[in-house]
Amino acid sequence: MRYQINGYTDMYTVIANERKIGGAIEAGQIRLRTGEVYANAVLTRLEMSGAHFCSIGFVTEEGKRLIVHVNDISMIADARHVNVCELTNECMRVEKSAERLKRLKRLCELNEGSCTPTFQEEALLLASDIGMEEASAHVDLSFLPHTEKPRVFRIA
């Protein structure tokens, strides 16, 4: 888990900057005023009208896409920003992983033979978002710097 989401402003920031920061917002539970409850919903859209939030788009575990007015939401519980590989919602994990993998492949294709720090940074972000093992299975990531795990030394 990257961090806990504390309100609509946090949600909006993550969704608006999804390409730069990666990950997705997953709510443990969304309950509507009508009593409907959706577990592990992934928020995909948060729309504003002027300076006010007006609607939220999310995808349920069954893959159903809903757009709900903010006044129709009774509760959003346990909203958190997580890497795509950590999503509990299987439907969205598969969809977002495929989307990120496609972008990683295209990025590597465009930067073939050139290994700039900006390219490495974006590729590392995409690979860690998908999961390094999954990304390495589809794309050659030998150009990424290998971060060794810190070694623990015991003195006496």
Contacts in CASP RR format, 6 or more apart in sequence:
PFRMAT RR
TARGET T0000
AUTHOR 0000-0000-0000
METHOD contacts of the structure
MODEL  1
MRYQINGYTDMYTVIANERKIGGAIEAGQIRLRTGEVYANAVLTRLEMSG
AHFCSIGFVTEEGKRLIVHVNDISMIADARHVNVCELTNECMRVEKSAER
LKRLKRLCELNEGSCTPTFQEEALLLASDIGMEEASAHVDLSFLPHTEKP
RVFRIA
1 80 0 8 1.000
1 81 0 8 1.000
1 82 0 8 1.000
1 86 0 8 1.000
2 23 0 8 1.000
2 80 0 8 1.000
2 81 0 8 1.000
2 82 0 8 1.000
2 83 0 8 1.000
3 80 0 8 1.000
3 81 0 8 1.000
4 79 0 8 1.000
4 80 0 8 1.000
4 81 0 8 1.000
5 11 0 8 1.000
5 14 0 8 1.000
5 25 0 8 1.000
5 79 0 8 1.000
5 80 0 8 1.000
5 81 0 8 1.000
7 79 0 8 1.000
8 46 0 8 1.000
8 53 0 8 1.000
8 70 0 8 1.000
10 81 0 8 1.000
11 25 0 8 1.000
11 43 0 8 1.000
11 46 0 8 1.000
11 56 0 8 1.000
11 79 0 8 1.000
12 46 0 8 1.000
12 48 0 8 1.000
12 53 0 8 1.000
14 21 0 8 1.000
14 23 0 8 1.000
14 25 0 8 1.000
14 81 0 8 1.000
15 25 0 8 1.000
15 43 0 8 1.000
15 44 0 8 1.000
15 45 0 8 1.000
15 46 0 8 1.000
18 24 0 8 1.000
21 125 0 8 1.000
22 83 0 8 1.000
22 84 0 8 1.000
22 100 0 8 1.000
22 125 0 8 1.000
22 126 0 8 1.000
22 129 0 8 1.000
23 81 0 8 1.000
23 82 0 8 1.000
23 83 0 8 1.000
23 84 0 8 1.000
23 96 0 8 1.000
23 129 0 8 1.000
24 42 0 8 1.000
24 43 0 8 1.000
24 81 0 8 1.000
24 82 0 8 1.000
24 84 0 8 1.000
24 87 0 8 1.000
24 92 0 8 1.000
24 96 0 8 1.000
25 42 0 8 1.000
25 43 0 8 1.000
25 79 0 8 1.000
25 80 0 8 1.000
25 81 0 8 1.000
25 82 0 8 1.000
26 40 0 8 1.000
26 41 0 8 1.000
26 42 0 8 1.000
26 43 0 8 1.000
26 79 0 8 1.000
26 80 0 8 1.000
26 82 0 8 1.000
26 87 0 8 1.000
26 88 0 8 1.000
26 89 0 8 1.000
26 92 0 8 1.000
27 40 0 8 1.000
27 41 0 8 1.000
27 42 0 8 1.000
27 43 0 8 1.000
27 58 0 8 1.000
27 76 0 8 1.000
27 77 0 8 1.000
27 78 0 8 1.000
27 79 0 8 1.000
27 80 0 8 1.000
28 39 0 8 1.000
28 40 0 8 1.000
28 41 0 8 1.000
28 77 0 8 1.000
28 78 0 8 1.000
28 79 0 8 1.000
28 80 0 8 1.000
28 88 0 8 1.000
29 37 0 8 1.000
29 38 0 8 1.000
29 39 0 8 1.000
29 40 0 8 1.000
29 41 0 8 1.000
29 75 0 8 1.000
29 76 0 8 1.000
29 77 0 8 1.000
29 78 0 8 1.000
30 37 0 8 1.000
30 38 0 8 1.000
30 41 0 8 1.000
30 58 0 8 1.000
30 73 0 8 1.000
30 75 0 8 1.000
30 76 0 8 1.000
30 77 0 8 1.000
31 37 0 8 1.000
31 38 0 8 1.000
31 73 0 8 1.000
31 74 0 8 1.000
31 75 0 8 1.000
31 77 0 8 1.000
32 68 0 8 1.000
32 72 0 8 1.000
32 73 0 8 1.000
32 74 0 8 1.000
33 71 0 8 1.000
33 72 0 8 1.000
33 73 0 8 1.000
33 74 0 8 1.000
34 72 0 8 1.000
35 74 0 8 1.000
38 58 0 8 1.000
38 60 0 8 1.000
38 61 0 8 1.000
38 66 0 8 1.000
39 61 0 8 1.000
40 61 0 8 1.000
40 87 0 8 1.000
40 88 0 8 1.000
40 89 0 8 1.000
41 58 0 8 1.000
41 59 0 8 1.000
41 60 0 8 1.000
41 61 0 8 1.000
41 89 0 8 1.000
42 58 0 8 1.000
42 59 0 8 1.000
42 87 0 8 1.000
42 89 0 8 1.000
42 92 0 8 1.000
42 96 0 8 1.000
43 56 0 8 1.000
43 57 0 8 1.000
43 58 0 8 1.000
43 79 0 8 1.000
44 57 0 8 1.000
44 58 0 8 1.000
44 59 0 8 1.000
44 65 0 8 1.000
45 55 0 8 1.000
45 56 0 8 1.000
45 57 0 8 1.000
45 58 0 8 1.000
45 67 0 8 1.000
46 53 0 8 1.000
46 55 0 8 1.000
46 56 0 8 1.000
46 57 0 8 1.000
47 53 0 8 1.000
47 54 0 8 1.000
47 55 0 8 1.000
47 56 0 8 1.000
48 54 0 8 1.000
53 70 0 8 1.000
54 69 0 8 1.000
54 70 0 8 1.000
55 67 0 8 1.000
55 68 0 8 1.000
55 69 0 8 1.000
55 70 0 8 1.000
56 67 0 8 1.000
56 68 0 8 1.000
56 70 0 8 1.000
56 73 0 8 1.000
57 65 0 8 1.000
57 66 0 8 1.000
57 67 0 8 1.000
57 68 0 8 1.000
58 65 0 8 1.000
58 66 0 8 1.000
58 68 0 8 1.000
59 65 0 8 1.000
59 66 0 8 1.000
59 89 0 8 1.000
59 91 0 8 1.000
59 92 0 8 1.000
60 66 0 8 1.000
60 89 0 8 1.000
60 91 0 8 1.000
61 89 0 8 1.000
61 90 0 8 1.000
61 91 0 8 1.000
62 91 0 8 1.000
63 91 0 8 1.000
63 92 0 8 1.000
83 128 0 8 1.000
83 129 0 8 1.000
83 131 0 8 1.000
84 93 0 8 1.000
84 96 0 8 1.000
84 97 0 8 1.000
84 100 0 8 1.000
84 129 0 8 1.000
84 130 0 8 1.000
84 131 0 8 1.000
85 93 0 8 1.000
85 97 0 8 1.000
85 129 0 8 1.000
85 130 0 8 1.000
85 131 0 8 1.000
85 134 0 8 1.000
87 93 0 8 1.000
87 96 0 8 1.000
97 130 0 8 1.000
97 134 0 8 1.000
100 126 0 8 1.000
100 129 0 8 1.000
100 130 0 8 1.000
101 126 0 8 1.000
101 130 0 8 1.000
101 134 0 8 1.000
101 135 0 8 1.000
101 138 0 8 1.000
101 139 0 8 1.000
103 126 0 8 1.000
104 123 0 8 1.000
104 126 0 8 1.000
104 127 0 8 1.000
104 130 0 8 1.000
104 135 0 8 1.000
104 138 0 8 1.000
104 139 0 8 1.000
105 138 0 8 1.000
105 139 0 8 1.000
107 119 0 8 1.000
107 122 0 8 1.000
107 123 0 8 1.000
107 126 0 8 1.000
108 123 0 8 1.000
108 139 0 8 1.000
108 140 0 8 1.000
111 119 0 8 1.000
115 143 0 8 1.000
120 143 0 8 1.000
120 144 0 8 1.000
120 145 0 8 1.000
123 141 0 8 1.000
123 143 0 8 1.000
123 144 0 8 1.000
124 144 0 8 1.000
124 145 0 8 1.000
126 135 0 8 1.000
127 135 0 8 1.000
127 136 0 8 1.000
127 139 0 8 1.000
127 141 0 8 1.000
127 144 0 8 1.000
132 141 0 8 1.000
135 141 0 8 1.000
END
